[in-house]
Amino acid sequence: MDWNVSNTDGTVVESITLPDSLFDGQVNRNVLREAILAHQANRRQGTASTKRRSEVRGGGRKPWMQKGTGRARAGSTRSPVWVGGGVVFGPRPRSFRQRLTQRKKTAALVAALRLRVGTAGLKIVDEFSISSGKTRDAVRALKQVSGEGKTLLVLGHADETTLRACRNVAGLKVKPPQTISAFDVWYHDSVVMTKEALAGLTERLSHE
């Protein structure tokens, strides 16, 4: 598959061939959905908690006599039917973690890349470097390459000035090719990748 390579001015400078095994073919939406849900589940803290009847403070004394008052029988003010009482079947701290095999993670990443290729959201640049270290220069370069929306910038090697320039750009995430996931590619509207990062990603997926 032939794909255009541009510079940070948005001008096409050359054309390269993307590996068909990674970027061409049908999108496996089932495994992509599974990876996205697993990623979102793993981000959950799982700390929501409520107190059961035995854990609520107070309620040790019987509120009133068993008979003679005309009211319903009550043994504790901390019964679940009382305001301030315990909670029945409420949330408790637990882990929501889901595990995926390495094969599924790789298949999901390939599916996400193919999805971005199908929506023309994959942008290849010869290099991406902001020597000034200024955020406005990074915003200008990204607008020329990817346009509006959330952007994933994949850099094979990033110097400190480039990272500083990209640090405060809204909707931008910078990652190396070794750590990007299917969720990263799916979540962002466009993926801007340098040629060096493309080579690193191809090598990574060929060994997984």
URDA-V490106 format. One record per pair of residues at least 4 apart in sequence whose ideal C-beta (glycine too) atoms are under 8 Angstrom apart, sorted by the first residue. I is the first residue (numbers start at 1). J is the second residue. D is the distance in Angstrom with one decimal. If there is no record, write none. Layout:
i: (I	I)
j: (J	J)
d: (D	D)
This chain:
i: (1	1	1	1	1	1	1	2	2	2	2	3	3	3	3	3	3	3	4	4	4	4	5	5	5	5	5	5	5	5	5	6	6	6	6	6	6	6	6	6	7	7	7	7	7	8	8	8	8	8	8	9	10	10	13	14	16	16	16	18	18	18	18	18	19	19	20	20	21	22	22	22	22	22	23	23	23	23	24	24	25	26	27	27	27	27	27	28	28	28	28	28	29	29	30	31	31	31	31	31	32	32	32	32	32	32	32	33	34	34	34	34	35	35	35	35	35	35	35	35	35	36	36	36	36	36	37	37	38	38	38	38	39	39	39	39	40	40	41	41	41	42	42	42	44	46	46	46	46	47	48	48	48	49	49	49	49	50	50	50	50	51	51	51	51	51	52	52	52	52	52	53	53	53	53	53	53	53	54	55	56	56	56	56	57	58	58	59	59	59	59	59	60	61	62	62	62	62	63	63	63	64	64	64	65	66	74	74	75	76	76	77	77	77	78	78	78	78	79	79	80	80	80	80	81	100	100	100	101	102	102	103	103	104	105	105	105	105	106	106	106	107	108	108	108	109	109	109	109	109	109	110	110	111	111	112	112	112	112	112	113	113	113	113	114	115	115	115	116	116	116	116	116	117	117	121	121	121	121	122	122	122	123	123	123	123	123	123	124	124	124	124	125	125	125	125	125	126	126	127	127	127	128	128	128	128	128	128	129	129	129	130	130	130	130	130	130	130	130	131	132	132	132	133	133	133	133	133	134	134	135	135	135	135	135	135	136	137	137	138	138	138	138	138	138	139	139	140	141	142	142	142	142	142	142	143	143	145	146	146	146	146	147	148	149	149	149	149	150	150	150	150	150	150	150	151	151	151	151	151	151	151	151	152	152	152	152	152	152	152	152	152	152	153	153	153	153	153	153	153	154	154	154	154	154	154	154	154	154	154	154	155	155	155	155	155	155	155	156	156	156	156	156	156	156	156	157	158	158	158	158	159	160	161	162	163	163	165	166	166	173	173	175	175	175	176	176	176	177	177	177	177	177	177	178	178	180	180	180	181	182	183	184	185	193	193	193	194	195	196	197	198	199	200	201	202	203	204)
j: (17	18	19	20	23	24	117	15	16	17	18	15	16	17	18	23	122	124	12	14	15	124	12	13	14	15	16	124	125	126	195	10	11	12	13	123	124	125	126	145	11	13	125	126	127	125	127	128	141	144	145	144	144	145	126	126	124	195	198	22	23	24	117	198	23	202	24	25	25	110	113	114	202	205	113	114	117	122	114	117	114	114	32	111	114	115	118	32	107	108	110	111	33	111	34	35	104	107	108	111	36	108	111	112	115	182	186	37	38	100	104	108	39	100	104	105	108	109	181	182	183	40	108	182	183	186	41	98	42	98	99	100	43	181	182	183	44	183	96	97	98	96	97	98	96	93	94	95	96	93	91	92	93	90	91	92	93	87	90	91	92	55	56	86	87	90	56	86	87	88	90	76	78	79	80	85	86	88	86	86	78	84	85	86	78	77	78	76	77	78	79	85	76	77	66	74	75	76	74	76	77	69	71	74	69	73	79	82	79	82	85	82	84	85	82	84	85	86	85	86	85	86	87	88	85	104	105	108	105	106	208	107	208	108	109	181	182	208	110	205	208	111	112	181	182	113	180	181	182	185	205	114	205	115	182	116	182	183	185	186	117	122	185	191	118	119	185	186	121	122	185	190	191	121	122	188	189	190	191	190	191	193	145	146	190	191	192	193	193	194	195	198	145	192	193	194	195	194	195	194	195	196	141	153	155	162	192	194	159	161	162	134	137	138	141	161	162	165	166	161	137	161	165	160	161	162	164	165	138	165	139	165	166	167	168	169	140	141	165	142	162	165	166	169	172	143	169	144	145	146	151	153	169	172	192	147	148	192	151	189	190	192	190	189	171	188	189	190	171	172	173	187	188	189	190	171	172	173	188	189	190	191	192	173	175	180	184	185	187	188	190	191	192	166	172	173	174	175	192	193	174	175	176	177	180	191	192	193	194	197	201	162	174	175	176	194	196	197	176	177	194	195	196	197	199	200	196	162	163	174	176	163	164	165	166	167	174	169	172	174	184	188	179	180	184	180	197	200	193	197	198	200	201	204	200	204	184	185	201	185	186	187	188	191	197	198	201	198	199	200	201	202	203	204	205	206	207	208)
d: (6.7	4.5	7.9	5.7	5.6	4.8	7.7	5.3	7.3	5.8	7.6	6.8	5.9	7.5	5.0	7.8	7.3	5.8	4.7	7.7	5.6	7.1	7.0	5.8	4.8	6.7	5.6	4.8	6.7	5.6	6.6	5.7	5.9	5.1	6.3	7.1	7.3	5.8	7.5	6.4	5.5	5.5	6.4	5.6	7.7	6.4	7.9	6.3	4.1	6.2	6.3	5.7	3.9	6.0	5.8	7.5	6.8	7.3	8.0	7.1	4.3	7.3	7.8	7.9	6.3	5.9	4.1	7.2	7.7	5.6	6.2	7.9	6.7	5.9	5.8	6.1	5.1	7.7	7.2	7.5	6.1	7.5	6.9	5.0	4.9	5.1	6.9	6.2	5.9	7.6	7.7	4.4	6.0	6.9	6.5	6.4	5.7	4.8	5.0	6.1	6.4	5.0	4.2	5.9	7.2	6.0	6.7	6.3	6.3	7.0	6.8	7.0	6.3	6.2	6.7	6.5	3.4	7.8	7.5	4.4	6.7	6.5	7.8	6.8	5.5	6.0	6.1	7.3	6.2	4.1	7.6	5.3	6.8	6.6	7.6	4.0	7.5	7.6	4.6	6.9	4.9	7.2	5.4	6.4	4.4	5.9	5.2	5.4	5.2	5.5	4.1	7.9	7.2	7.8	6.4	5.9	5.3	4.0	3.1	5.9	7.3	4.0	5.0	5.8	6.5	7.8	7.6	4.9	6.7	7.8	7.4	7.8	6.0	6.9	6.1	6.7	3.2	7.9	7.2	6.8	4.4	7.3	6.3	4.8	8.0	6.6	6.0	4.0	4.8	3.0	7.5	7.4	7.4	8.0	7.7	7.2	5.7	7.3	4.9	7.5	5.6	5.2	6.6	6.8	5.9	6.0	6.8	7.8	7.2	7.9	7.8	5.6	7.1	7.1	6.7	7.0	4.7	5.9	4.9	7.5	5.1	5.3	6.6	4.7	6.7	4.5	5.3	7.6	7.2	6.3	6.1	6.2	8.0	6.1	6.5	7.3	7.1	7.7	6.4	6.2	4.4	6.3	6.4	7.9	3.7	6.5	7.3	6.5	4.6	6.8	7.0	6.4	6.8	6.4	6.8	6.6	4.3	7.9	3.7	4.7	6.5	7.1	6.0	7.8	6.4	6.6	7.6	6.7	4.1	4.6	5.9	7.5	5.2	7.7	5.2	7.9	6.1	4.4	6.1	7.5	5.3	7.0	5.3	5.4	6.0	6.9	4.6	7.0	5.7	7.6	6.5	6.2	6.0	6.2	7.3	5.6	7.5	7.2	5.9	5.7	7.4	7.6	7.1	6.8	6.2	7.0	7.0	5.4	6.7	7.9	5.4	7.0	5.1	5.0	6.7	6.2	4.8	3.9	7.2	6.1	5.1	7.2	7.0	7.9	3.8	7.6	4.8	5.0	7.2	5.7	6.2	5.6	7.7	7.5	5.1	6.1	6.3	6.4	6.1	6.2	7.6	4.0	4.9	5.6	7.8	6.2	5.8	6.7	6.4	5.6	5.9	7.5	6.9	6.7	7.0	6.5	7.5	5.5	5.0	7.8	4.1	5.2	7.0	7.9	6.8	7.6	3.3	6.1	4.3	7.7	7.8	6.8	4.4	5.0	7.7	6.3	5.1	7.5	5.8	6.9	5.2	7.6	5.9	5.4	6.9	7.0	5.5	6.5	7.8	4.0	7.3	4.8	7.1	6.6	6.2	7.0	4.7	7.5	5.0	8.0	8.0	6.1	7.1	5.5	6.0	6.6	7.0	4.3	7.0	4.3	7.1	7.3	6.3	7.9	6.5	5.8	7.7	5.7	7.0	6.5	5.6	7.9	3.1	4.1	7.1	5.2	6.3	5.1	5.2	6.7	7.7	7.2	6.1	6.4	6.4	6.4	6.6	7.9	5.8	5.2	6.8	6.8	5.4	5.1	6.5	7.6	7.2	7.3	7.6	4.6	7.5	4.0	3.9	6.2	6.7	5.9	4.8	6.5	7.3	7.4	6.0	5.7	6.7	5.7	4.8	5.3	7.3	7.0	6.6	6.5	6.1	6.3	6.4	6.3	6.3	6.2	6.7	6.5)
